[in-house]
Amino acid sequence: MNVVISQPFFLPWLGLFEQIRLADIFVHCDDCQLPQGRSFIRKVELKTSQGPMWLTVPLINKKSRCKISEARIDESKEWKYQHLEAFRHSYSRAPYFKIMFDLAKTIYDFPGNNLGDFNQNAIEIIAEWLGLQRRILRSSELGVTSRSSQRVLDICLHLGAKRYITGLGALNYLDHSLFEEHNIEVCYMRYNKTPYPQLYGEFTPYVTVLDAIANCGKQASCLLTSDAIYWRDFIDQT
């Protein structure tokens, strides 16, 4: 049983969907603290003819210390219209623009002003479109109250995980020995960052997944080729 736990990022890069591809169960970590500033919970990069462009979701309570599940979008701003227009201007010449734009409109039609709910819904819509049928849960529904490495471990134990797959950020805090004591193998993503045809110059893998969909259509799912390796081997190779 492979478990992946991730914060619900805003229209994230392909790498998140590579994690979902490797998961049996994917957990949105929606009850952790909202990072301060313009984190990837509320911003994403596009490629444009003028260079990189960042789209940001405006928040009502962006300066307060709250959980992601408590963050509220400022609907007094015309942010949805502005974002969709940015997608239109940036990708209108992409071969699969209409497919991507229809998907984006479905995502932005989401009702309500909860940032966590919006992001989770978007991730699930895109995952399904990419053919990733996985069991998807929210950490807030699991009743796990511990913190840091112990919290991740407790979620894995609750779900019966044999393998925990994570991104590079976990190297900064994860206590690998805790997982080994419970016979759970920790693996880190080894991203291939497979190039694909992009508009506007040199390839970059870190833009929104909607970039890949606009440029590749259904073939975007073929870009999900990365694997994960055992944490000791990963450290030895870095």
N, C-alpha and C positions, 0 to 999 in steps of 0.2 A: 504494500500500500504506500504510494508516493503522496506526500502532502506538501503543498506550497502555500505559504502565507505571505500576503503582500498588502501594503497600504493601497487604497483605491486611487490610483493616479488618474489625472485628467487626460483623456485621449492619448494613452501612453505609446511609447515606441514598440517596435516589434518584439523586443526582448521580453516584455512581460508576457506576451502570448506564446513565446517559446517556453516559458516556465509553465504556463497553463497546459501546453501540449504534453509536458512530461508528468503532469499531475493526475492522480486519481481523484483527489479532493483538492479544490482550490478554496482558500479562505481569505475573504476580504477582511483585513485588519482595520475595522471601521471605528473601534472604540479606543484607539491610541490618540495621543495628543496631536492636534493640528500643528505642523511646523510653522514657526513664525516666518514672515516674509513671503516672497513669491516662490513657494516650493512647487514641486511637480504635482502636488495635490491640486493645484489650481492654475498651473500654466503648462504650455506645451509649445514646441517650436515648429514653425512651418518654413519651407523653402519658398522664396519669392524671387522675382526678377531683380529686386532691389537688395537681395541678400536675406539673411535670417530674419524671421519675424516671430515675436512671441505673442501668443494669445493667453489672456489672463481672465479668470472668472472673478468678478467683483464680489466682495463679501461685506456683509453688514458688520460682523463682529470680528474682523480680521486681526485686531490688536488684542483681543482677549485670549486668555489661555483656555481653550476648549477642546473637546474631542472632535475628531473628524465628523462623527455622526451628529454633532451639535452645530457645525458650521452652517451658516445661512447665507444664501446668495442674495445680493442686492438687486432685486428685480426692478428697481427704479431706473437702472441703467439699461440701455438697449444692447446689451452684450451679445445676446443670441443673434440678432440681426447683424451686428458688426462681425461676429465670428464667421457666420455663413457667407457674408460678403467677402471676407478675407479668403475663405476657401474657394469661392467662385473666381476671384481675381488671380489667385495663385495657381489654380489647377485647371482652369477652363481649357487649356491646350493639352492637358494630359489625355492619353488614349481612353482611359476608363473614367473620365470625369463624371459622367452622369451617374454611373453606378456608385461612385464614392459620394457624390453630392446627395443622392437620394438617401443613402445610409446616414449621412450627417444630419439631414433634415429629420429623419426618424429619431435620432439621438437627441437633437435639440428640442423636439416636441415634448420631451419629458416634463410632466407637470410638477409643481412644487418648487421650493427654494432650498432644499437640503442638498448641500454639496456632496456629501458622502453617497446619498441615494443616486444623485445624478451620475456620478463617476462609476458607481457599481453597475448601474443600468447600462451605461455606455460600454463598459468592458464586456458585459455579458452579451450585448447585442453583437458586438464585433467578434467575440469568440465564437458565437453560434454561426455567424456569417462565414468565418474561416473554417468551419467544420469541426470545431473543438467542443464536443459534447462531454462535459465534465460535471461532476457534482460540485456545486458552488455554495459556500456557506458564508456567514458573517461571524466574526469573532464575538460580537456583542450578543449573539444568540447562544453561546456555548457555556456561559456561566463560569468562565475562567477568570480569576481575579488576581493571579500572581503577576509578577513583572519581569521584564528583561528576558534573560535566557530561560528562567524557570517558567515564564509564561508561554514561551514558544514550545518548550518541552511539554508542558501540561496540555496544550492544545493537541500536540502530536499524540500524546498518550490517550487523550479523550477520544481521538479519532482512530486509534489503532494503527498508527503509522509505523512502518518499518524503515522508511527512508524520508528524510526531510531535505527538500531541495530549496536552495535559497540563492540570492544574489550576493554580490561582492560586499555590500554594506555590512552584512552580518559578521564579517571578519573582525569588525571593531568591537563587538560586544558578546558574541556567542561563546558560551562555555561548552566546548565540544565534549569534555569529559562527562558532563551531565547526561548527554545523549548516549554515549557509549555505555554508561552504567545501566541504561535501559534498553540496550541493544537496538538503538535507532541510528542508522547510518546517516551522517550529515554529508551532503554533496553540494558543491558550488557550481553555478552555471559557468560554462565555458562557451561564450558567445562567438559564433562564427561571423556575425555581422555580414551576411551574404550580400554582396552588391547587387543592385538591380538598376534598370534605367531610371534616372531621375531628371527632371527639368532643372535648368539653372546651375550648370556647372558641376563641380566635383561632388562625388557621392558622399553623403553622410548618413550613418545608420540611426542617428539619435532623434530624428524628427518623428512626428506623430505617425502611428500606423496607417492613418488615412492617406498619407503620402504614398505608401506602398500599394494601397488599394487603387488609388487614382492612376498610378503608373503601370500596375501589373494586373488589375482585376482579380479574378479568381486564382490566378497563378501566385498571388501573394502568399497563399497557404504553403506553396512550395519553398518559400524562403525560411520556413520554420525548421531549421536543420540542426540547431545547437543541441548539445548534450550537457550532462552534469557529471562531475567527477568527485570521488571521495576526497574529503577535506585535506587529509594528509598529502595525497598526491597533488592536489591543487596548490597547496602551500609550497611543496617542493618545486613546482613548475613556475612559481611566480618570484 
